[in-house]
Amino acid sequence: MALTASLLAFKFCPELHRQHPKSPPSHLYTDRRLVLHTRTRIVTTDVRRRKNVLKIVNAAAESDGNGRILFSDVVVTRPRDAYRGRKWNSIDIATAGGVVGMHLLCGFAPFTFNWQALAVAAVLYVVTGCLGITLCFHRYLSHRSFKLPKWLEYTFAYCGVLALQGSPIDWVSKHRRHHEFPDLERDIHSPLEGFWFSHMGWLFDSEYLAKKCGKQNNVMDLEKQPFYRFLKTTYAIHPIALTLLLYATGGLPFVIWGMGVRTVWLYHITWFLSSACHVWGYKSWDTGDLSLNNWWVGILAFGEGWHNNHHAFQYSARHGLEWWQLDTTWYMIRLLEIVGLAHDVRLPTPNHIKRMSFKS
């Protein structure tokens, strides 16, 4: 049915199938990939024709029994249910238990609120989210967008561990795998398998992840460092230690807000990069996938929401490429560069910008 949609699009708008100079020939795509390829090229046509072709593609795909995600043009072509119809192992139960537990902890937030607890949550949100996840886990460890002295790299990496999103080795391995196969069959969190599956459902199926990711052979740069192996083997200890520290300094309110509210808030903001930023927004670059720039995720996620920019220039330390695209993580990297703590900062090159631009 997806192939039918692509053929219909070709009939009504043949220029959509002009091959990008760097794209593989169309016969190498699967039938579903043809729909994805067609959809990403639609933005080069005029508005009226673009709407017509989208209607054709969506009508063809939806007639196969799959639905379109609300307020978007993304059609779920390979729906997956992470919760039913499969066997849950101990890893899945532990992961789901931790996520559910954190959400339940938030239920006590209104009854334990005080300004000190809110301040603690806000500080930890920045330390673990911006310094730990977006700056270190993502732009530094995953993409090597700049260089840091080892002591500072390890400090920021430890901050990321306290975000409760996995050890650096596990997090980076999954993220690098995502960039190898964005929105394709081996992508671990694509909205083509369902919005909520791409948002969080993929986390709870370890067998699915093992099948998609294979061996962790894409993080040898981290595996060879004793510090990162230590964080992987002792991962669970560190959030527990932080919880005890928060309880000792501020009691239950600090635990509820500093661990529960802060962690859940950061969970969903991070997960929006896999779901919302592949569903809602706009495309500036010809990346050949569903990645989009989303302004509100950009604000909440310290600049990570300029996701199409990131997919176009994965190595770039700066995601907000326009002056008005707020990118807090980039401002932090730039500050570190000014004071001499970051160097070899990588940005998009003019030739690469030209290659990734849409051809009229």
C-alpha positions in Angstrom: 0.0 0.0 0.0 2.9 2.3 0.7 4.2 1.6 -2.7 0.9 2.5 -4.2 1.0 5.8 -2.3 4.5 6.5 -3.8 3.3 5.7 -7.3 0.3 8.0 -6.9 2.6 10.7 -5.8 4.9 10.1 -8.8 1.9 10.3 -11.1 0.6 13.7 -9.8 4.0 15.2 -9.0 6.9 13.5 -10.8 9.5 16.0 -9.7 9.3 14.7 -6.2 11.2 11.6 -7.2 14.3 13.5 -8.5 17.2 11.9 -6.6 19.2 13.9 -4.2 22.9 13.8 -5.3 23.9 12.0 -2.1 20.8 9.7 -1.8 20.8 6.1 -2.9 18.9 5.3 -6.0 15.2 4.8 -5.5 15.3 1.0 -6.3 17.3 0.5 -3.1 14.5 1.8 -0.9 11.9 -0.5 0.5 8.3 0.3 -0.3 7.9 2.1 3.1 11.1 4.0 2.6 9.7 5.2 -0.7 6.9 6.9 1.1 9.3 8.4 3.6 11.6 9.6 0.7 8.6 11.1 -1.1 7.4 12.9 2.0 10.7 14.4 2.8 11.0 15.8 -0.7 7.5 17.3 -0.8 8.8 20.4 1.0 10.5 21.5 -2.3 7.2 22.0 -4.1 4.6 24.7 -3.9 2.1 24.7 -1.0 -0.9 23.7 -3.1 0.8 20.7 -4.7 2.4 19.7 -1.4 -1.0 19.5 0.3 -2.4 17.4 -2.6 0.4 14.9 -2.6 0.2 14.6 1.2 -3.5 13.8 0.9 -2.7 11.1 -1.6 0.1 9.5 0.4 -1.9 9.6 3.7 -5.1 8.3 2.1 -3.2 5.4 0.6 -1.4 4.6 3.9 -4.4 5.0 6.1 -6.5 2.6 3.9 -4.0 -0.1 5.0 -5.4 0.2 8.5 -2.8 2.5 10.0 -3.5 6.0 11.3 -2.0 9.4 11.0 -0.6 11.0 14.1 -2.6 14.0 15.3 -1.8 17.4 13.9 0.9 15.9 11.6 1.5 14.3 8.3 3.3 11.3 9.8 1.5 8.0 9.2 2.2 5.0 11.5 3.3 2.3 9.0 4.5 -0.3 11.4 2.6 0.0 14.7 4.0 -1.7 17.7 2.6 -2.3 21.2 5.3 -2.4 23.8 2.9 -3.4 26.6 0.8 -6.3 25.5 1.2 -9.5 23.6 4.8 -10.2 24.7 6.7 -11.7 27.6 8.2 -9.2 30.1 11.6 -10.1 31.5 13.2 -8.8 34.7 14.9 -5.9 32.9 11.6 -4.7 31.4 9.9 -4.9 34.8 12.7 -3.1 36.6 12.7 -0.3 33.9 9.0 0.1 33.9 8.9 0.0 37.7 11.4 2.8 38.0 9.6 5.0 35.5 6.2 4.3 37.1 7.7 4.9 40.6 9.0 8.3 39.7 5.7 9.3 38.2 3.9 8.1 41.4 6.4 10.1 43.5 5.2 13.2 41.7 1.7 12.7 43.1 3.0 13.9 46.5 4.5 17.1 45.0 1.5 19.4 45.8 1.6 18.3 49.5 5.4 18.8 49.9 5.9 22.0 48.0 8.3 24.7 49.4 10.5 27.1 47.5 13.7 25.5 48.6 12.5 22.1 47.1 11.5 23.9 43.9 15.0 25.5 43.7 16.7 22.2 44.2 14.6 20.6 41.4 15.5 23.6 39.1 19.2 23.4 39.8 19.3 19.6 39.3 17.3 20.0 36.1 20.0 22.2 34.7 22.9 20.2 36.1 21.7 16.8 35.1 19.7 17.8 32.0 21.9 20.5 30.4 25.4 19.7 31.6 24.8 16.0 32.0 22.6 14.9 29.1 22.5 17.5 26.4 26.1 18.8 26.7 27.9 15.7 27.8 26.0 12.5 26.8 24.7 14.0 23.6 26.9 16.6 22.0 30.2 15.5 23.6 30.2 11.7 24.1 27.8 10.8 21.3 28.9 13.2 18.6 32.3 14.5 19.7 31.3 18.0 18.8 34.1 19.5 20.9 36.9 18.5 23.3 37.1 18.9 27.1 39.8 18.1 29.7 39.2 14.7 31.2 38.4 15.9 34.7 35.6 18.1 33.3 34.3 15.4 30.9 34.0 12.9 33.8 32.3 15.5 36.0 29.7 16.3 33.4 29.3 12.6 32.6 28.6 11.9 36.3 25.9 14.6 36.2 24.3 12.8 33.4 24.2 9.5 35.4 22.1 11.4 38.0 19.5 12.1 35.3 18.4 8.4 35.6 18.5 7.8 31.8 21.1 5.1 31.9 24.9 4.9 32.0 26.9 6.8 29.4 27.8 3.6 27.6 24.2 2.5 27.2 22.8 6.0 26.4 25.5 6.8 23.8 25.3 3.4 22.1 21.5 3.7 21.6 21.8 7.2 20.4 24.5 6.5 17.8 22.4 3.5 16.6 19.4 5.9 16.1 21.5 8.1 13.9 22.6 5.1 11.8 19.0 4.2 10.9 16.8 7.3 11.5 13.1 6.3 11.0 14.1 3.1 9.2 13.4 -0.5 10.3 16.3 -0.6 12.7 15.6 2.8 14.4 14.8 2.0 18.0 12.3 4.9 18.5 10.6 6.1 15.3 7.0 7.5 15.3 6.4 5.3 12.3 5.9 2.6 15.0 3.5 4.9 16.9 3.8 8.2 18.8 3.7 6.7 22.3 6.0 3.9 21.3 8.6 6.4 20.1 8.1 8.6 23.1 8.6 6.0 25.8 7.3 2.5 24.9 10.6 1.4 23.4 12.3 1.7 26.8 10.3 -1.2 28.2 11.2 -4.0 25.7 14.8 -5.1 26.2 14.5 -7.9 23.6 13.3 -5.4 21.0 16.3 -3.1 21.8 18.7 -6.0 21.7 17.4 -7.0 18.3 17.5 -3.5 16.9 20.8 -2.3 18.4 22.8 -5.6 18.3 26.0 -5.6 20.3 27.4 -2.5 21.8 30.2 -2.3 19.3 29.7 1.4 18.5 31.0 2.7 21.8 34.5 1.3 22.0 35.9 4.8 22.7 33.9 4.6 26.0 34.3 0.9 26.8 38.1 1.2 26.9 37.9 3.8 29.7 37.7 2.4 33.2 35.6 5.3 34.4 32.7 4.6 32.1 32.9 0.9 32.7 32.6 1.7 36.5 29.6 3.9 35.9 27.9 1.1 33.9 28.5 -1.6 36.6 27.5 0.7 39.5 24.8 2.7 37.8 22.0 2.1 40.3 24.1 3.2 43.3 24.5 6.8 42.3 20.8 7.9 42.1 20.3 6.2 45.4 23.2 8.1 46.9 21.7 11.4 45.6 18.3 10.4 47.1 19.9 9.9 50.5 21.8 13.2 50.3 18.6 15.0 49.4 16.7 13.4 52.3 19.5 14.3 54.7 19.6 18.0 53.6 15.9 18.7 53.0 13.8 15.8 54.0 10.9 14.4 52.0 10.2 17.6 50.0 13.7 17.6 48.6 13.3 13.9 47.6 9.9 14.4 46.0 11.0 17.5 44.0 14.6 16.8 43.5 14.2 13.2 42.4 10.6 12.7 41.4 9.4 16.0 39.8 12.8 16.8 38.3 13.4 13.4 36.9 10.0 13.0 35.3 10.1 16.5 33.8 13.5 15.7 32.3 12.3 12.2 31.2 9.5 13.6 29.0 11.5 16.5 27.6 14.2 14.1 26.5 11.7 11.7 25.1 10.0 14.5 23.1 13.1 14.5 20.9 12.3 11.0 19.7 8.5 11.6 19.4 7.5 15.3 19.0 10.6 16.3 17.0 9.9 13.6 14.4 6.2 14.6 14.2 5.6 18.3 14.8 7.6 21.2 13.5 9.3 22.2 10.3 12.2 21.0 8.1 15.0 23.2 7.1 17.4 20.6 5.7 17.2 17.7 3.3 18.0 14.9 5.8 15.9 12.1 4.3 14.2 11.3 7.6 11.3 12.7 9.7 13.4 15.0 11.9 11.9 18.4 12.4 12.8 21.7 14.2 10.4 22.2 17.1 10.6 25.5 18.9 9.0 24.6 22.2 11.1 21.5 22.6 14.1 23.7 21.7 13.3 25.9 24.7 12.5 23.1 27.2 15.4 20.8 26.1 18.2 23.4 26.2 18.4 23.7 22.4 17.9 20.1 21.5 14.6 20.7 19.8 16.2 22.1 16.7 16.3 18.5 15.7 16.3 18.7 11.9 19.4 21.0 12.2 21.0 18.3 14.4 20.2 15.5 12.0 21.7 17.5 9.1 24.9 18.4 11.0 25.3 15.7 13.7 28.8 16.8 14.6 27.9 20.4 15.2 28.2 21.7 18.8 25.5 24.3 17.9 22.0 23.1 17.1 20.2 26.5 17.0 21.8 27.7 13.8 19.6 30.8 13.5 20.1 33.7 15.9 16.5 33.3 17.2 16.8 29.5 17.8 17.4 29.4 21.5 20.2 26.9 22.3 21.2 27.0 25.9 23.6 24.1 25.5 25.5 25.9 22.8 25.8 29.0 25.0 27.3 26.8 27.7 29.8 25.3 25.2 30.7 28.7 23.9 31.3 29.9 27.5 33.6 26.9 28.1 35.4 27.8 24.9 35.9 31.4 25.9 37.4 30.5 29.3 39.6 27.9 27.7 37.9 24.7 28.9 36.5 23.6 25.5 38.4 23.5 22.3 38.2 22.1 18.8 34.5 23.1 18.7 32.9 21.9 15.5 30.3 23.8 13.4 28.7 23.2 10.0 31.0 23.9 7.1 29.9 26.0 4.1 30.2 23.0 1.8 28.1 20.8 4.1 25.5 23.5 4.4 25.2 23.6 0.6 24.9 19.8 0.4 22.1 19.6 2.9 20.1 22.5 1.5 17.0 21.7 -0.4 17.3 22.0 -4.2 14.7 24.1 -5.9 
